[in-house]
Amino acid sequence: MAGILFIISAPSGSGKSTLVNQIKSLVDNLEFSVSYTTRAPRGSEQNGQQYHFITREEFERMVRDDEFLEHAEVFGNYYGTSRKSLEDAQAHGKDLLLDIDVQGAAQVRQKMPDAVSIFVMPPAPDILATRLRNRSRAEGGVKEEVIKRRLAEARAEIENYREYRYILVNDILALAEEELLAIVASERIYREGKDPDADRLIQLAEACRQENAAERIRPVLAAFGLLDRETVRP
């Protein structure tokens, strides 16, 4: 039996990679799809771990050969998810986690509407800017024009939150980790049956559903200047 496909998206600097690494270390029977990209490795990133780093020519060949489940161009670089990662997970009945941007997530949801989609929000622009600057310093230097561009992109990505089933506001990392683990566990419970801790996990995950998370989302939308453009459903 094929497993569950989880999609997780977030603006750059929202702490998504930390959350993904945590869930990879704690959850059994969950495969992580390593995406392909044409951007250069950052810091201590290694080929085949965070990403498969390839040339634009190789990426474009894979596109022509229809080897990607989804692909997109972000900040001048290509990113894509190989179909093989999904096929391998399905063949072994394992769940699969895709760490992809909003463009790629939209492509996957169109092809696989049963996918469980999760969007991670930063709590406010100033906090996101601080995280981006800290990461830039660790990678060799801060470029304010890059920070401004990523903040603008974050605002545009957050506007797509309604397309996701679950919303996490990553203001307290330990809580966001617990919520993400609860979402994975509750989706498994729905499909596989109860476990002794089911009620608590389901309650925690349900609070993160988009339609139930209005009070947590509202301050984020206000901070990014988006509250006046849409009304969060109560």
DRENKOL-928055 format. One record per residue (C-alpha): residue number from 1; residue in three letters; chain; z, x, y. Coordinates in steps of 0.001 Angstrom, whole numbers. Example, Ala and Ser with C-alpha at 12.3 -4.5 7.8 and 13.67 -1.06 7.14 Angstrom:
<atoms>
{1 "ALA" "A" {7800 12300 -4500}}
{2 "SER" "A" {7140 13670 -1060}}
</atoms>
This chain:
<atoms>
{1 "MET" "A" {0 0 0}}
{2 "ALA" "A" {-930 1350 3449}}
{3 "GLY" "A" {1920 2211 5774}}
{4 "ILE" "A" {2663 1249 9369}}
{5 "LEU" "A" {724 2797 12234}}
{6 "PHE" "A" {2963 3628 15208}}
{7 "ILE" "A" {1445 4475 18609}}
{8 "ILE" "A" {3561 6141 21285}}
{9 "SER" "A" {2306 6740 24834}}
{10 "ALA" "A" {3898 7958 28064}}
{11 "PRO" "A" {3031 9639 31350}}
{12 "SER" "A" {3116 13425 31234}}
{13 "GLY" "A" {6689 14664 31718}}
{14 "SER" "A" {8394 11489 30482}}
{15 "GLY" "A" {10087 13237 27559}}
{16 "LYS" "A" {7806 11803 24897}}
{17 "SER" "A" {7397 15110 23053}}
{18 "THR" "A" {11168 15494 22741}}
{19 "LEU" "A" {11451 11966 21337}}
{20 "VAL" "A" {8592 12537 18914}}
{21 "ASN" "A" {10102 15806 17666}}
{22 "GLN" "A" {13425 14068 17110}}
{23 "ILE" "A" {11954 11214 15122}}
{24 "LYS" "A" {9866 13637 13045}}
{25 "SER" "A" {13040 15487 12062}}
{26 "LEU" "A" {15083 12383 11227}}
{27 "VAL" "A" {12708 9854 9647}}
{28 "ASP" "A" {11481 10185 6082}}
{29 "ASN" "A" {8073 9055 4873}}
{30 "LEU" "A" {6579 9295 8376}}
{31 "GLU" "A" {3523 11440 8953}}
{32 "PHE" "A" {2674 12788 12401}}
{33 "SER" "A" {-956 13012 13401}}
{34 "VAL" "A" {-1683 16304 15163}}
{35 "SER" "A" {-4296 15541 17815}}
{36 "TYR" "A" {-7262 17700 18742}}
{37 "THR" "A" {-7677 18977 22276}}
{38 "THR" "A" {-9858 21292 24321}}
{39 "ARG" "A" {-7050 22307 26698}}
{40 "ALA" "A" {-5370 25699 26399}}
{41 "PRO" "A" {-1979 26011 24645}}
{42 "ARG" "A" {1096 25813 26893}}
{43 "GLY" "A" {4118 28045 26594}}
{44 "SER" "A" {5142 28402 22941}}
{45 "GLU" "A" {2649 25849 21585}}
{46 "GLN" "A" {957 26918 18373}}
{47 "ASN" "A" {-2346 25792 16922}}
{48 "GLY" "A" {-1877 23134 14263}}
{49 "GLN" "A" {1642 22203 15364}}
{50 "GLN" "A" {1550 20424 18720}}
{51 "TYR" "A" {-2275 20213 18750}}
{52 "HIS" "A" {-5379 21532 17077}}
{53 "PHE" "A" {-6856 23616 19910}}
{54 "ILE" "A" {-10650 23688 19712}}
{55 "THR" "A" {-13636 24338 21977}}
{56 "ARG" "A" {-15479 21626 23883}}
{57 "GLU" "A" {-18520 22320 21721}}
{58 "GLU" "A" {-16573 21727 18506}}
{59 "PHE" "A" {-14944 18594 19936}}
{60 "GLU" "A" {-18311 17174 20988}}
{61 "ARG" "A" {-19696 17893 17502}}
{62 "MET" "A" {-16779 15919 15983}}
{63 "VAL" "A" {-17547 13032 18345}}
{64 "ARG" "A" {-21209 13027 17271}}
{65 "ASP" "A" {-20133 13042 13622}}
{66 "ASP" "A" {-17774 10080 14231}}
{67 "GLU" "A" {-14736 12049 13037}}
{68 "PHE" "A" {-12320 10561 15604}}
{69 "LEU" "A" {-10332 7341 15390}}
{70 "GLU" "A" {-10033 7593 19173}}
{71 "HIS" "A" {-10819 10142 21843}}
{72 "ALA" "A" {-10594 10388 25612}}
{73 "GLU" "A" {-10946 12795 28502}}
{74 "VAL" "A" {-7722 13371 30463}}
{75 "PHE" "A" {-7394 15762 33427}}
{76 "GLY" "A" {-10705 17382 32489}}
{77 "ASN" "A" {-9804 18025 28841}}
{78 "TYR" "A" {-10697 16134 25680}}
{79 "TYR" "A" {-8070 14697 23333}}
{80 "GLY" "A" {-8713 12954 20033}}
{81 "THR" "A" {-7178 11678 16800}}
{82 "SER" "A" {-8947 12481 13553}}
{83 "ARG" "A" {-9763 9606 11234}}
{84 "LYS" "A" {-8690 11795 8315}}
{85 "SER" "A" {-5014 11725 9357}}
{86 "LEU" "A" {-4968 7936 9088}}
{87 "GLU" "A" {-6924 7928 5831}}
{88 "ASP" "A" {-4540 10470 4269}}
{89 "ALA" "A" {-1438 8498 5330}}
{90 "GLN" "A" {-2905 5249 4018}}
{91 "ALA" "A" {-3831 6874 718}}
{92 "HIS" "A" {-200 7929 193}}
{93 "GLY" "A" {1365 4713 1533}}
{94 "LYS" "A" {3097 6558 4367}}
{95 "ASP" "A" {3673 5497 7944}}
{96 "LEU" "A" {1744 7383 10616}}
{97 "LEU" "A" {2802 8212 14182}}
{98 "LEU" "A" {138 8757 16839}}
{99 "ASP" "A" {1139 10454 20100}}
{100 "ILE" "A" {-1754 9409 22350}}
{101 "ASP" "A" {-2490 8443 25948}}
{102 "VAL" "A" {-3159 4915 27207}}
{103 "GLN" "A" {-6943 5283 26853}}
{104 "GLY" "A" {-6672 6319 23217}}
{105 "ALA" "A" {-4032 3690 22499}}
{106 "ALA" "A" {-6341 948 23784}}
{107 "GLN" "A" {-9090 2155 21443}}
{108 "VAL" "A" {-6746 2188 18443}}
{109 "ARG" "A" {-5271 -1259 19207}}
{110 "GLN" "A" {-8780 -2698 19363}}
{111 "LYS" "A" {-9588 -1274 15923}}
{112 "MET" "A" {-6138 -1840 14408}}
{113 "PRO" "A" {-4358 -4782 16110}}
{114 "ASP" "A" {-1403 -4565 13698}}
{115 "ALA" "A" {-436 -1132 15067}}
{116 "VAL" "A" {3065 -930 16564}}
{117 "SER" "A" {2707 286 20155}}
{118 "ILE" "A" {5530 1922 22136}}
{119 "PHE" "A" {5413 2974 25788}}
{120 "VAL" "A" {7923 5464 27209}}
{121 "MET" "A" {8661 5135 30940}}
{122 "PRO" "A" {10311 7720 33179}}
{123 "PRO" "A" {13121 6093 35198}}
{124 "ALA" "A" {11745 7002 38664}}
{125 "PRO" "A" {9072 9156 40368}}
{126 "ASP" "A" {11561 11720 41712}}
{127 "ILE" "A" {13028 12285 38258}}
{128 "LEU" "A" {9535 12605 36794}}
{129 "ALA" "A" {8554 15070 39534}}
{130 "THR" "A" {11624 17204 38740}}
{131 "ARG" "A" {10764 17221 35035}}
{132 "LEU" "A" {7154 18187 35785}}
{133 "ARG" "A" {8247 21018 38106}}
{134 "ASN" "A" {10712 22340 35531}}
{135 "ARG" "A" {8010 22338 32872}}
{136 "SER" "A" {5551 24023 35221}}
{137 "ARG" "A" {8068 26771 36024}}
{138 "ALA" "A" {8562 27402 32307}}
{139 "GLU" "A" {4785 27702 31929}}
{140 "GLY" "A" {4405 30209 34744}}
{141 "GLY" "A" {4346 28471 38124}}
{142 "VAL" "A" {4505 25227 40072}}
{143 "LYS" "A" {1374 23819 41706}}
{144 "GLU" "A" {2284 20922 43962}}
{145 "GLU" "A" {-1228 19487 43886}}
{146 "VAL" "A" {-938 19224 40104}}
{147 "ILE" "A" {2463 17526 40415}}
{148 "LYS" "A" {1046 14984 42885}}
{149 "ARG" "A" {-1932 14293 40631}}
{150 "ARG" "A" {288 13730 37603}}
{151 "LEU" "A" {2578 11397 39556}}
{152 "ALA" "A" {-435 9341 40626}}
{153 "GLU" "A" {-1663 9280 37028}}
{154 "ALA" "A" {1817 8238 35839}}
{155 "ARG" "A" {1771 5281 38214}}
{156 "ALA" "A" {-1654 4230 36903}}
{157 "GLU" "A" {-492 4554 33279}}
{158 "ILE" "A" {2684 2544 33866}}
{159 "GLU" "A" {520 -342 35087}}
{160 "ASN" "A" {-645 -679 31458}}
{161 "TYR" "A" {2852 -1325 30074}}
{162 "ARG" "A" {2049 -4960 29258}}
{163 "GLU" "A" {-370 -3772 26570}}
{164 "TYR" "A" {2511 -2321 24510}}
{165 "ARG" "A" {4851 -4116 22133}}
{166 "TYR" "A" {7923 -2019 22933}}
{167 "ILE" "A" {9083 -324 26153}}
{168 "LEU" "A" {11560 2583 26309}}
{169 "VAL" "A" {12992 3759 29631}}
{170 "ASN" "A" {13883 7405 29064}}
{171 "ASP" "A" {16759 7759 31499}}
{172 "ILE" "A" {19348 8740 28893}}
{173 "LEU" "A" {17742 10813 26140}}
{174 "ALA" "A" {20289 9997 23423}}
{175 "LEU" "A" {19844 6259 24017}}
{176 "ALA" "A" {16035 6521 24031}}
{177 "GLU" "A" {16194 8426 20736}}
{178 "GLU" "A" {18422 5763 19198}}
{179 "GLU" "A" {16125 3002 20431}}
{180 "LEU" "A" {13025 4709 19041}}
{181 "LEU" "A" {14669 5197 15659}}
{182 "ALA" "A" {15717 1527 15694}}
{183 "ILE" "A" {12153 407 16435}}
{184 "VAL" "A" {10786 2350 13461}}
{185 "ALA" "A" {13560 1112 11182}}
{186 "SER" "A" {13249 -2525 12276}}
{187 "GLU" "A" {9474 -2571 11764}}
{188 "ARG" "A" {10052 -1252 8253}}
{189 "ILE" "A" {12726 -3887 7664}}
{190 "TYR" "A" {10324 -6656 8714}}
{191 "ARG" "A" {7785 -5482 6151}}
{192 "GLU" "A" {9980 -4172 3346}}
{193 "GLY" "A" {13176 -6225 3441}}
{194 "LYS" "A" {16788 -5929 4621}}
{195 "ASP" "A" {19109 -2942 4556}}
{196 "PRO" "A" {22895 -2836 5235}}
{197 "ASP" "A" {22408 -1848 8887}}
{198 "ALA" "A" {19503 -4197 9508}}
{199 "ASP" "A" {21070 -6563 12024}}
{200 "ARG" "A" {22200 -3812 14420}}
{201 "LEU" "A" {18856 -1996 14240}}
{202 "ILE" "A" {16850 -5167 14770}}
{203 "GLN" "A" {19018 -6157 17748}}
{204 "LEU" "A" {18558 -2741 19376}}
{205 "ALA" "A" {14807 -2763 18764}}
{206 "GLU" "A" {14406 -6350 19974}}
{207 "ALA" "A" {15991 -5391 23303}}
{208 "CYS" "A" {13118 -2923 23762}}
{209 "ARG" "A" {10384 -5481 23214}}
{210 "GLN" "A" {8348 -5827 26388}}
{211 "GLU" "A" {9230 -9488 26834}}
{212 "ASN" "A" {12968 -8727 26503}}
{213 "ALA" "A" {13068 -5538 28605}}
{214 "ALA" "A" {12431 -6996 32065}}
{215 "GLU" "A" {15746 -5871 33566}}
{216 "ARG" "A" {15225 -2281 32455}}
{217 "ILE" "A" {11576 -2213 33493}}
{218 "ARG" "A" {12059 -3781 36930}}
{219 "PRO" "A" {13744 -751 38615}}
{220 "VAL" "A" {11050 1574 37240}}
{221 "LEU" "A" {8235 -607 38584}}
{222 "ALA" "A" {10005 -817 41929}}
{223 "ALA" "A" {10447 2957 42084}}
{224 "PHE" "A" {6735 3502 41421}}
{225 "GLY" "A" {5753 846 43988}}
{226 "LEU" "A" {4374 -1525 41365}}
{227 "LEU" "A" {6818 -4436 41534}}
{228 "ASP" "A" {4957 -6163 44331}}
{229 "ARG" "A" {1702 -6045 42367}}
{230 "GLU" "A" {2934 -7887 39283}}
{231 "THR" "A" {5834 -10040 38324}}
{232 "VAL" "A" {7854 -8918 35318}}
{233 "ARG" "A" {8343 -11826 32982}}
{234 "PRO" "A" {12023 -12831 32821}}
</atoms>
